[in-house]
Amino acid sequence: MEVHNAKEESKRIVVTGGAGYLGSVLVPMLLEAGFRVHVLDTFYFGKKSLEKYVNHPNLNLTEIDLAHHENIPRLLKGVDTVIHLSGLSNDPSGDLDPNLTIQTNFLATMSLARRAKAEGVKKFIFISSCSVYGASADALLDEQSTVGPVTLYALSKLQCENELLPLADSRFSVSTLRFATLFGYSPRMRFDLAVNVMAKRALQGKSIMLYGDGTQYRPFLHVRDASRAILAVMSEDTSITNKQIFNVGNSRLNFMIRDLVPVVQGYFPSSQIEKIENNKDNRSYRVSFRKFERILGFQALHGIEYGLKEIEDAHKSGELANMDDPQYYNLEVMKRIIKEPLINYSIASSPRWNVNNFQID
């Protein structure tokens, strides 16, 4: 199903959070496929990840807090698809300022979605997370399984899911993608993700940490495969993807953490494993991706070793020379940003926003 003909594709796409870890891989793929892409981002992590494409004729970059999207009156004029990546991403960042998390991850999301529907956008693709399953032991979870988020970040994703899907109709398609934990190289690199941080520590000659007994399950997905999955949803007919929740991951990469650590150590044979008895992370979810694979014909291509080699190569080239730089850690960047009380957010951050709140040219 993954057919992208650049000659046939001139559709306008809005990507929120397009300079982030996933967006910095996805946006070049969209441009290569011939889409016209408008990236909205706060650029808290800078614009370097997209610097190669700044002068691309089909790319437009706008620095904005999504809670103020009404400041761009023509933002959605002629837009075919909104790919919503933006938000405070990962549990520690979400817990840093709960009010900001709710404002950013939930309220701004819903106001943008309602505006998108009102202004004739055809597709809204929402990136959720398998973390909505919470602490689910070792059951194999599909899209019908009980959810039980145990963090504010996961709860904000689930609440968006619950309110986005009812917006869908024959003219406004909503698809929710519950991604597995991402890994691998991105121009906006992160080392606060499980596989990536294990690779980092091994490259630094440090022990790979195993917390608790390591029996908690996590599914993993390479960031390029995540981008391919989004392109697959964009290309599929809405009769297939509308009003759907999809678990998206790599069926071969459902790991207990204690089984993942030796995979990383096997790639870096000189590394050691250090066990830390206390483990405060009770999240555990083993996830089935059969629905997405069957309906979209999607197969993830990249395994753990592929991602480890990417990171190793980037480190050896000097691109990732200082892997302890705070820029690679969402929490550290957000700590620098959230120093003052929150400003008053605009009406666009309210779930009650509607197209009649302002005049469109």
KEVO-768083 format. One record per residue (C-alpha): residue in three letters; z, x, y. Coordinates in steps of 0.25 Angstrom, whole numbers. Example, Ala and Ser with C-alpha at 12.3 -4.5 7.8 and 13.67 -1.06 7.14 Angstrom:
<tilos>
rest = Ala&c3 = 31&c1 = 49&c2 = -18
rest = Ser&c3 = 29&c1 = 55&c2 = -4
</tilos>
This chain:
<tilos>
rest = Met&c3 = 0&c1 = 0&c2 = 0
rest = Glu&c3 = 1&c1 = 12&c2 = 9
rest = Val&c3 = -12&c1 = 11&c2 = 16
rest = His&c3 = -13&c1 = 16&c2 = 31
rest = Asn&c3 = -27&c1 = 17&c2 = 37
rest = Ala&c3 = -26&c1 = 23&c2 = 50
rest = Lys&c3 = -40&c1 = 18&c2 = 54
rest = Glu&c3 = -34&c1 = 4&c2 = 52
rest = Glu&c3 = -21&c1 = 6&c2 = 58
rest = Ser&c3 = -19&c1 = 5&c2 = 73
rest = Lys&c3 = -7&c1 = -4&c2 = 73
rest = Arg&c3 = 4&c1 = -2&c2 = 82
rest = Ile&c3 = 18&c1 = 1&c2 = 76
rest = Val&c3 = 31&c1 = 2&c2 = 82
rest = Val&c3 = 41&c1 = 12&c2 = 75
rest = Thr&c3 = 55&c1 = 12&c2 = 80
rest = Gly&c3 = 63&c1 = 24&c2 = 77
rest = Gly&c3 = 50&c1 = 31&c2 = 75
rest = Ala&c3 = 55&c1 = 45&c2 = 79
rest = Gly&c3 = 66&c1 = 44&c2 = 68
rest = Tyr&c3 = 67&c1 = 51&c2 = 54
rest = Leu&c3 = 58&c1 = 40&c2 = 48
rest = Gly&c3 = 50&c1 = 37&c2 = 60
rest = Ser&c3 = 46&c1 = 51&c2 = 62
rest = Val&c3 = 39&c1 = 51&c2 = 49
rest = Leu&c3 = 34&c1 = 37&c2 = 50
rest = Val&c3 = 27&c1 = 38&c2 = 63
rest = Pro&c3 = 17&c1 = 49&c2 = 60
rest = Met&c3 = 13&c1 = 41&c2 = 48
rest = Leu&c3 = 11&c1 = 29&c2 = 56
rest = Leu&c3 = 2&c1 = 37&c2 = 66
rest = Glu&c3 = -6&c1 = 43&c2 = 54
rest = Ala&c3 = -8&c1 = 29&c2 = 49
rest = Gly&c3 = -14&c1 = 25&c2 = 62
rest = Phe&c3 = -3&c1 = 16&c2 = 68
rest = Arg&c3 = 0&c1 = 16&c2 = 83
rest = Val&c3 = 15&c1 = 19&c2 = 83
rest = His&c3 = 25&c1 = 16&c2 = 94
rest = Val&c3 = 39&c1 = 23&c2 = 91
rest = Leu&c3 = 51&c1 = 18&c2 = 97
rest = Asp&c3 = 63&c1 = 28&c2 = 96
rest = Thr&c3 = 75&c1 = 32&c2 = 104
rest = Phe&c3 = 71&c1 = 47&c2 = 100
rest = Tyr&c3 = 86&c1 = 50&c2 = 98
rest = Phe&c3 = 81&c1 = 61&c2 = 89
rest = Gly&c3 = 69&c1 = 65&c2 = 98
rest = Lys&c3 = 54&c1 = 64&c2 = 98
rest = Lys&c3 = 51&c1 = 77&c2 = 90
rest = Ser&c3 = 49&c1 = 70&c2 = 77
rest = Leu&c3 = 36&c1 = 63&c2 = 83
rest = Glu&c3 = 32&c1 = 74&c2 = 92
rest = Lys&c3 = 19&c1 = 77&c2 = 84
rest = Tyr&c3 = 14&c1 = 63&c2 = 87
rest = Val&c3 = 19&c1 = 61&c2 = 102
rest = Asn&c3 = 4&c1 = 61&c2 = 106
rest = His&c3 = -1&c1 = 53&c2 = 95
rest = Pro&c3 = -10&c1 = 42&c2 = 101
rest = Asn&c3 = -4&c1 = 31&c2 = 92
rest = Leu&c3 = 11&c1 = 35&c2 = 94
rest = Asn&c3 = 20&c1 = 30&c2 = 105
rest = Leu&c3 = 34&c1 = 34&c2 = 107
rest = Thr&c3 = 45&c1 = 26&c2 = 115
rest = Glu&c3 = 59&c1 = 31&c2 = 117
rest = Ile&c3 = 68&c1 = 18&c2 = 117
rest = Asp&c3 = 80&c1 = 12&c2 = 111
rest = Leu&c3 = 75&c1 = 1&c2 = 102
rest = Ala&c3 = 86&c1 = -8&c2 = 108
rest = His&c3 = 77&c1 = -8&c2 = 121
rest = His&c3 = 64&c1 = -11&c2 = 115
rest = Glu&c3 = 61&c1 = -22&c2 = 125
rest = Asn&c3 = 59&c1 = -11&c2 = 135
rest = Ile&c3 = 45&c1 = -9&c2 = 129
rest = Pro&c3 = 39&c1 = -23&c2 = 131
rest = Arg&c3 = 26&c1 = -20&c2 = 124
rest = Leu&c3 = 32&c1 = -12&c2 = 113
rest = Leu&c3 = 27&c1 = -22&c2 = 102
rest = Lys&c3 = 14&c1 = -26&c2 = 108
rest = Gly&c3 = 4&c1 = -25&c2 = 97
rest = Val&c3 = 13&c1 = -19&c2 = 87
rest = Asp&c3 = 11&c1 = -22&c2 = 73
rest = Thr&c3 = 23&c1 = -16&c2 = 66
rest = Val&c3 = 37&c1 = -11&c2 = 70
rest = Ile&c3 = 43&c1 = -1&c2 = 61
rest = His&c3 = 58&c1 = -1&c2 = 64
rest = Leu&c3 = 65&c1 = 12&c2 = 61
rest = Ser&c3 = 74&c1 = 14&c2 = 72
rest = Gly&c3 = 89&c1 = 13&c2 = 72
rest = Leu&c3 = 102&c1 = 21&c2 = 70
rest = Ser&c3 = 99&c1 = 27&c2 = 56
rest = Asn&c3 = 109&c1 = 31&c2 = 46
rest = Asp&c3 = 124&c1 = 26&c2 = 44
rest = Pro&c3 = 131&c1 = 37&c2 = 53
rest = Ser&c3 = 122&c1 = 34&c2 = 65
rest = Gly&c3 = 124&c1 = 19&c2 = 63
rest = Asp&c3 = 139&c1 = 20&c2 = 63
rest = Leu&c3 = 140&c1 = 29&c2 = 75
rest = Asp&c3 = 138&c1 = 17&c2 = 85
rest = Pro&c3 = 138&c1 = 4&c2 = 77
rest = Asn&c3 = 134&c1 = -4&c2 = 90
rest = Leu&c3 = 122&c1 = 5&c2 = 92
rest = Thr&c3 = 118&c1 = 4&c2 = 77
rest = Ile&c3 = 118&c1 = -11&c2 = 78
rest = Gln&c3 = 111&c1 = -11&c2 = 91
rest = Thr&c3 = 100&c1 = -1&c2 = 86
rest = Asn&c3 = 98&c1 = -5&c2 = 72
rest = Phe&c3 = 100&c1 = -20&c2 = 72
rest = Leu&c3 = 99&c1 = -26&c2 = 86
rest = Ala&c3 = 87&c1 = -18&c2 = 91
rest = Thr&c3 = 80&c1 = -19&c2 = 78
rest = Met&c3 = 81&c1 = -34&c2 = 78
rest = Ser&c3 = 77&c1 = -35&c2 = 92
rest = Leu&c3 = 64&c1 = -27&c2 = 90
rest = Ala&c3 = 61&c1 = -35&c2 = 78
rest = Arg&c3 = 62&c1 = -48&c2 = 85
rest = Arg&c3 = 53&c1 = -43&c2 = 96
rest = Ala&c3 = 43&c1 = -37&c2 = 86
rest = Lys&c3 = 42&c1 = -51&c2 = 80
rest = Ala&c3 = 41&c1 = -58&c2 = 93
rest = Glu&c3 = 30&c1 = -48&c2 = 98
rest = Gly&c3 = 21&c1 = -49&c2 = 86
rest = Val&c3 = 24&c1 = -37&c2 = 78
rest = Lys&c3 = 19&c1 = -39&c2 = 64
rest = Lys&c3 = 28&c1 = -30&c2 = 56
rest = Phe&c3 = 42&c1 = -25&c2 = 57
rest = Ile&c3 = 47&c1 = -14&c2 = 48
rest = Phe&c3 = 62&c1 = -12&c2 = 47
rest = Ile&c3 = 67&c1 = 1&c2 = 41
rest = Ser&c3 = 80&c1 = -3&c2 = 34
rest = Ser&c3 = 88&c1 = 5&c2 = 24
rest = Cys&c3 = 93&c1 = 5&c2 = 10
rest = Ser&c3 = 107&c1 = 7&c2 = 15
rest = Val&c3 = 108&c1 = -8&c2 = 17
rest = Tyr&c3 = 111&c1 = -8&c2 = 2
rest = Gly&c3 = 124&c1 = 0&c2 = 5
rest = Ala&c3 = 133&c1 = 3&c2 = -6
rest = Ser&c3 = 126&c1 = -3&c2 = -18
rest = Ala&c3 = 130&c1 = 6&c2 = -30
rest = Asp&c3 = 119&c1 = 9&c2 = -39
rest = Ala&c3 = 111&c1 = -4&c2 = -40
rest = Leu&c3 = 96&c1 = -3&c2 = -38
rest = Leu&c3 = 94&c1 = -11&c2 = -25
rest = Asp&c3 = 82&c1 = -19&c2 = -21
rest = Glu&c3 = 79&c1 = -27&c2 = -9
rest = Gln&c3 = 87&c1 = -39&c2 = -14
rest = Ser&c3 = 99&c1 = -31&c2 = -17
rest = Thr&c3 = 112&c1 = -34&c2 = -10
rest = Val&c3 = 113&c1 = -25&c2 = 3
rest = Gly&c3 = 127&c1 = -20&c2 = 8
rest = Pro&c3 = 126&c1 = -10&c2 = 20
rest = Val&c3 = 138&c1 = -1&c2 = 22
rest = Thr&c3 = 134&c1 = 5&c2 = 35
rest = Leu&c3 = 131&c1 = 0&c2 = 49
rest = Tyr&c3 = 117&c1 = 6&c2 = 48
rest = Ala&c3 = 114&c1 = -1&c2 = 35
rest = Leu&c3 = 119&c1 = -14&c2 = 40
rest = Ser&c3 = 111&c1 = -13&c2 = 53
rest = Lys&c3 = 98&c1 = -12&c2 = 44
rest = Leu&c3 = 102&c1 = -23&c2 = 35
rest = Gln&c3 = 105&c1 = -32&c2 = 47
rest = Cys&c3 = 91&c1 = -29&c2 = 53
rest = Glu&c3 = 85&c1 = -33&c2 = 39
rest = Asn&c3 = 92&c1 = -46&c2 = 39
rest = Glu&c3 = 87&c1 = -50&c2 = 53
rest = Leu&c3 = 73&c1 = -44&c2 = 52
rest = Leu&c3 = 68&c1 = -51&c2 = 40
rest = Pro&c3 = 70&c1 = -65&c2 = 46
rest = Leu&c3 = 61&c1 = -61&c2 = 57
rest = Ala&c3 = 49&c1 = -59&c2 = 48
rest = Asp&c3 = 38&c1 = -69&c2 = 47
rest = Ser&c3 = 23&c1 = -70&c2 = 45
rest = Arg&c3 = 20&c1 = -63&c2 = 58
rest = Phe&c3 = 32&c1 = -53&c2 = 58
rest = Ser&c3 = 34&c1 = -45&c2 = 46
rest = Val&c3 = 47&c1 = -38&c2 = 43
rest = Ser&c3 = 49&c1 = -27&c2 = 33
rest = Thr&c3 = 62&c1 = -20&c2 = 30
rest = Leu&c3 = 62&c1 = -6&c2 = 23
rest = Arg&c3 = 75&c1 = -2&c2 = 17
rest = Phe&c3 = 73&c1 = 13&c2 = 16
rest = Ala&c3 = 80&c1 = 23&c2 = 7
rest = Thr&c3 = 87&c1 = 35&c2 = 13
rest = Leu&c3 = 76&c1 = 43&c2 = 19
rest = Phe&c3 = 74&c1 = 58&c2 = 17
rest = Gly&c3 = 64&c1 = 69&c2 = 20
rest = Tyr&c3 = 58&c1 = 76&c2 = 32
rest = Ser&c3 = 55&c1 = 69&c2 = 45
rest = Pro&c3 = 52&c1 = 75&c2 = 59
rest = Arg&c3 = 64&c1 = 68&c2 = 64
rest = Met&c3 = 73&c1 = 74&c2 = 53
rest = Arg&c3 = 86&c1 = 69&c2 = 48
rest = Phe&c3 = 97&c1 = 76&c2 = 40
rest = Asp&c3 = 106&c1 = 65&c2 = 39
rest = Leu&c3 = 99&c1 = 59&c2 = 27
rest = Ala&c3 = 103&c1 = 62&c2 = 13
rest = Val&c3 = 91&c1 = 70&c2 = 7
rest = Asn&c3 = 89&c1 = 77&c2 = 20
rest = Val&c3 = 103&c1 = 82&c2 = 22
rest = Met&c3 = 103&c1 = 87&c2 = 8
rest = Ala&c3 = 91&c1 = 95&c2 = 11
rest = Lys&c3 = 96&c1 = 100&c2 = 24
rest = Arg&c3 = 109&c1 = 105&c2 = 17
rest = Ala&c3 = 102&c1 = 112&c2 = 6
rest = Leu&c3 = 92&c1 = 119&c2 = 16
rest = Gln&c3 = 104&c1 = 124&c2 = 24
rest = Gly&c3 = 111&c1 = 129&c2 = 11
rest = Lys&c3 = 122&c1 = 119&c2 = 11
rest = Ser&c3 = 127&c1 = 110&c2 = 0
rest = Ile&c3 = 121&c1 = 97&c2 = -2
rest = Met&c3 = 132&c1 = 87&c2 = -1
rest = Leu&c3 = 135&c1 = 76&c2 = -11
rest = Tyr&c3 = 145&c1 = 66&c2 = -7
rest = Gly&c3 = 154&c1 = 59&c2 = -16
rest = Asp&c3 = 148&c1 = 57&c2 = -30
rest = Gly&c3 = 134&c1 = 55&c2 = -25
rest = Thr&c3 = 132&c1 = 42&c2 = -33
rest = Gln&c3 = 128&c1 = 34&c2 = -21
rest = Tyr&c3 = 113&c1 = 30&c2 = -22
rest = Arg&c3 = 103&c1 = 32&c2 = -11
rest = Pro&c3 = 88&c1 = 30&c2 = -11
rest = Phe&c3 = 79&c1 = 40&c2 = -3
rest = Leu&c3 = 65&c1 = 39&c2 = 3
rest = His&c3 = 57&c1 = 50&c2 = 10
rest = Val&c3 = 54&c1 = 47&c2 = 25
rest = Arg&c3 = 39&c1 = 48&c2 = 23
rest = Asp&c3 = 40&c1 = 38&c2 = 12
rest = Ala&c3 = 48&c1 = 29&c2 = 21
rest = Ser&c3 = 37&c1 = 30&c2 = 31
rest = Arg&c3 = 27&c1 = 27&c2 = 21
rest = Ala&c3 = 34&c1 = 15&c2 = 17
rest = Ile&c3 = 34&c1 = 10&c2 = 31
rest = Leu&c3 = 19&c1 = 12&c2 = 32
rest = Ala&c3 = 18&c1 = 4&c2 = 19
rest = Val&c3 = 25&c1 = -8&c2 = 24
rest = Met&c3 = 16&c1 = -7&c2 = 37
rest = Ser&c3 = 4&c1 = -7&c2 = 29
rest = Glu&c3 = 7&c1 = -18&c2 = 19
rest = Asp&c3 = 4&c1 = -33&c2 = 22
rest = Thr&c3 = 16&c1 = -41&c2 = 28
rest = Ser&c3 = 15&c1 = -51&c2 = 17
rest = Ile&c3 = 21&c1 = -40&c2 = 8
rest = Thr&c3 = 31&c1 = -33&c2 = 18
rest = Asn&c3 = 36&c1 = -45&c2 = 27
rest = Lys&c3 = 50&c1 = -49&c2 = 25
rest = Gln&c3 = 53&c1 = -38&c2 = 15
rest = Ile&c3 = 64&c1 = -28&c2 = 13
rest = Phe&c3 = 60&c1 = -16&c2 = 6
rest = Asn&c3 = 68&c1 = -5&c2 = 0
rest = Val&c3 = 60&c1 = 8&c2 = 3
rest = Gly&c3 = 63&c1 = 21&c2 = -5
rest = Asn&c3 = 59&c1 = 30&c2 = -16
rest = Ser&c3 = 62&c1 = 24&c2 = -30
rest = Arg&c3 = 64&c1 = 38&c2 = -35
rest = Leu&c3 = 74&c1 = 42&c2 = -24
rest = Asn&c3 = 86&c1 = 33&c2 = -27
rest = Phe&c3 = 97&c1 = 44&c2 = -29
rest = Met&c3 = 111&c1 = 45&c2 = -31
rest = Ile&c3 = 115&c1 = 55&c2 = -21
rest = Arg&c3 = 121&c1 = 64&c2 = -32
rest = Asp&c3 = 107&c1 = 64&c2 = -38
rest = Leu&c3 = 100&c1 = 67&c2 = -25
rest = Val&c3 = 108&c1 = 79&c2 = -22
rest = Pro&c3 = 103&c1 = 87&c2 = -34
rest = Val&c3 = 89&c1 = 84&c2 = -30
rest = Val&c3 = 91&c1 = 90&c2 = -16
rest = Gln&c3 = 98&c1 = 102&c2 = -23
rest = Gly&c3 = 87&c1 = 103&c2 = -33
rest = Tyr&c3 = 77&c1 = 105&c2 = -21
rest = Phe&c3 = 86&c1 = 115&c2 = -15
rest = Pro&c3 = 92&c1 = 122&c2 = -27
rest = Ser&c3 = 101&c1 = 132&c2 = -19
rest = Ser&c3 = 108&c1 = 120&c2 = -13
rest = Gln&c3 = 122&c1 = 116&c2 = -18
rest = Ile&c3 = 128&c1 = 102&c2 = -19
rest = Glu&c3 = 142&c1 = 99&c2 = -13
rest = Lys&c3 = 150&c1 = 87&c2 = -17
rest = Ile&c3 = 158&c1 = 80&c2 = -7
rest = Glu&c3 = 168&c1 = 70&c2 = -13
rest = Asn&c3 = 170&c1 = 60&c2 = -2
rest = Asn&c3 = 158&c1 = 51&c2 = 0
rest = Lys&c3 = 159&c1 = 41&c2 = 11
rest = Asp&c3 = 145&c1 = 35&c2 = 8
rest = Asn&c3 = 146&c1 = 23&c2 = -1
rest = Arg&c3 = 131&c1 = 19&c2 = 1
rest = Ser&c3 = 124&c1 = 18&c2 = -12
rest = Tyr&c3 = 110&c1 = 11&c2 = -15
rest = Arg&c3 = 100&c1 = 13&c2 = -25
rest = Val&c3 = 87&c1 = 6&c2 = -21
rest = Ser&c3 = 75&c1 = 0&c2 = -27
rest = Phe&c3 = 62&c1 = 2&c2 = -19
rest = Arg&c3 = 53&c1 = -6&c2 = -29
rest = Lys&c3 = 50&c1 = -17&c2 = -20
rest = Phe&c3 = 44&c1 = -8&c2 = -9
rest = Glu&c3 = 36&c1 = 0&c2 = -20
rest = Arg&c3 = 31&c1 = -12&c2 = -27
rest = Ile&c3 = 27&c1 = -20&c2 = -14
rest = Leu&c3 = 22&c1 = -9&c2 = -5
rest = Gly&c3 = 17&c1 = 0&c2 = -16
rest = Phe&c3 = 25&c1 = 11&c2 = -10
rest = Gln&c3 = 30&c1 = 24&c2 = -17
rest = Ala&c3 = 38&c1 = 34&c2 = -10
rest = Leu&c3 = 32&c1 = 48&c2 = -11
rest = His&c3 = 42&c1 = 58&c2 = -8
rest = Gly&c3 = 54&c1 = 63&c2 = -16
rest = Ile&c3 = 67&c1 = 70&c2 = -12
rest = Glu&c3 = 61&c1 = 84&c2 = -14
rest = Tyr&c3 = 49&c1 = 81&c2 = -5
rest = Gly&c3 = 59&c1 = 78&c2 = 7
rest = Leu&c3 = 68&c1 = 90&c2 = 3
rest = Lys&c3 = 55&c1 = 99&c2 = 4
rest = Glu&c3 = 51&c1 = 93&c2 = 18
rest = Ile&c3 = 65&c1 = 96&c2 = 23
rest = Glu&c3 = 65&c1 = 110&c2 = 18
rest = Asp&c3 = 51&c1 = 113&c2 = 23
rest = Ala&c3 = 55&c1 = 108&c2 = 37
rest = His&c3 = 68&c1 = 116&c2 = 37
rest = Lys&c3 = 60&c1 = 129&c2 = 33
rest = Ser&c3 = 50&c1 = 127&c2 = 44
rest = Gly&c3 = 61&c1 = 127&c2 = 54
rest = Glu&c3 = 59&c1 = 112&c2 = 58
rest = Leu&c3 = 72&c1 = 109&c2 = 52
rest = Ala&c3 = 79&c1 = 122&c2 = 55
rest = Asn&c3 = 92&c1 = 116&c2 = 60
rest = Met&c3 = 95&c1 = 104&c2 = 51
rest = Asp&c3 = 109&c1 = 102&c2 = 57
rest = Asp&c3 = 103&c1 = 98&c2 = 70
rest = Pro&c3 = 109&c1 = 85&c2 = 74
rest = Gln&c3 = 95&c1 = 79&c2 = 77
rest = Tyr&c3 = 94&c1 = 77&c2 = 62
rest = Tyr&c3 = 106&c1 = 68&c2 = 61
rest = Asn&c3 = 106&c1 = 54&c2 = 66
rest = Leu&c3 = 121&c1 = 53&c2 = 68
rest = Glu&c3 = 121&c1 = 66&c2 = 76
rest = Val&c3 = 110&c1 = 62&c2 = 85
rest = Met&c3 = 116&c1 = 48&c2 = 87
rest = Lys&c3 = 130&c1 = 54&c2 = 90
rest = Arg&c3 = 124&c1 = 61&c2 = 102
rest = Ile&c3 = 117&c1 = 48&c2 = 107
rest = Ile&c3 = 129&c1 = 39&c2 = 106
rest = Lys&c3 = 138&c1 = 45&c2 = 116
rest = Glu&c3 = 139&c1 = 34&c2 = 126
rest = Pro&c3 = 142&c1 = 19&c2 = 124
rest = Leu&c3 = 129&c1 = 11&c2 = 121
rest = Ile&c3 = 121&c1 = 6&c2 = 132
rest = Asn&c3 = 118&c1 = -9&c2 = 133
rest = Tyr&c3 = 106&c1 = -12&c2 = 125
rest = Ser&c3 = 95&c1 = -21&c2 = 129
rest = Ile&c3 = 92&c1 = -35&c2 = 125
rest = Ala&c3 = 82&c1 = -30&c2 = 115
rest = Ser&c3 = 93&c1 = -25&c2 = 106
rest = Ser&c3 = 98&c1 = -39&c2 = 104
rest = Pro&c3 = 93&c1 = -46&c2 = 92
rest = Arg&c3 = 91&c1 = -58&c2 = 101
rest = Trp&c3 = 79&c1 = -51&c2 = 108
rest = Asn&c3 = 66&c1 = -58&c2 = 109
rest = Val&c3 = 53&c1 = -56&c2 = 115
rest = Asn&c3 = 56&c1 = -66&c2 = 127
rest = Asn&c3 = 66&c1 = -56&c2 = 132
rest = Phe&c3 = 56&c1 = -49&c2 = 140
rest = Gln&c3 = 41&c1 = -50&c2 = 145
rest = Ile&c3 = 31&c1 = -42&c2 = 137
rest = Asp&c3 = 18&c1 = -38&c2 = 145
</tilos>
